[in-house]
Amino acid sequence: MKRVKNLKLKSARALMDLSQEALAEKVGVSRQTINAIEKGDYNPTIKLCIAICKVLGKTLDDIFWDEDL
């Protein structure tokens, strides 16, 4: 399976001026988890995806849908 970087997550996080650490704190995971999701090294649970989207004010499609798949 190919690794897909999640640039949408990184971009949405940056637009809200949130560090990986700050987003991680808000959703209850480590900074390393957010980093791994952005790098495409970790597939988060749907529960974590929803929590991330709520903090960022985005939908699941906005952040996690990949048109290339």
C-alpha atoms as one frame of an Amber mdcrd trajectory, in Angstrom:
protein
   0.000   0.000   0.000   1.371   3.384  -0.937   2.022   6.031   1.683  -0.069
   9.129   1.156   1.021  12.285   2.910  -1.889  14.136   4.420  -1.141  17.634
   3.197  -4.790  18.617   3.717  -4.427  18.006   7.450  -1.151  19.897   7.599
  -2.629  22.809   5.651  -5.844  23.005   7.722  -3.803  22.863  10.925  -1.508
  25.643   9.707  -4.472  27.827   8.681  -5.708  27.666  12.269  -2.192  28.445
  13.498  -2.038  25.180  15.435   1.189  23.297  16.008   1.197  19.504  15.849
   1.542  19.602  19.642  -1.496  21.886  20.068  -3.713  19.790  17.787  -2.553
  16.600  19.496  -3.441  18.043  22.892  -6.926  19.034  21.705  -7.710  15.532
  20.372  -5.958  13.546  23.116  -3.041  11.983  21.250   0.710  12.563  21.104
   2.421  15.011  18.771   4.110  12.001  17.187   0.693  10.604  16.231  -0.253
  13.809  14.406   3.154  13.821  12.720   2.721  10.188  11.615  -0.751  10.925
  10.181   0.605  13.910   8.226   3.514  11.827   6.902   1.199   8.981   5.891
   2.806   6.528   8.318  -0.338   6.004  10.396  -3.993   5.511   9.532  -6.041
   7.036  12.341  -9.245   5.506  13.663 -12.514   7.034  12.511 -12.994   8.353
  16.054  -9.681  10.225  15.850 -10.478  11.471  12.331 -13.766  12.921  13.576
 -12.068  14.559  16.579  -9.457  16.154  14.314 -12.138  17.432  11.938 -14.160
  18.939  14.783 -11.135  20.857  16.070 -10.264  22.080  12.569 -13.864  22.894
  11.599 -13.661  20.607   8.572 -15.515  17.547   7.291 -14.038  14.072   6.952
 -14.074  14.560   3.174 -12.181  17.859   3.512  -9.296  16.282   5.397  -9.224
  12.532   4.770 -10.778  11.892   1.347  -8.181  11.122  -1.325  -9.463  11.480
  -4.886  -6.534   9.390  -6.183  -7.640   6.205  -4.408
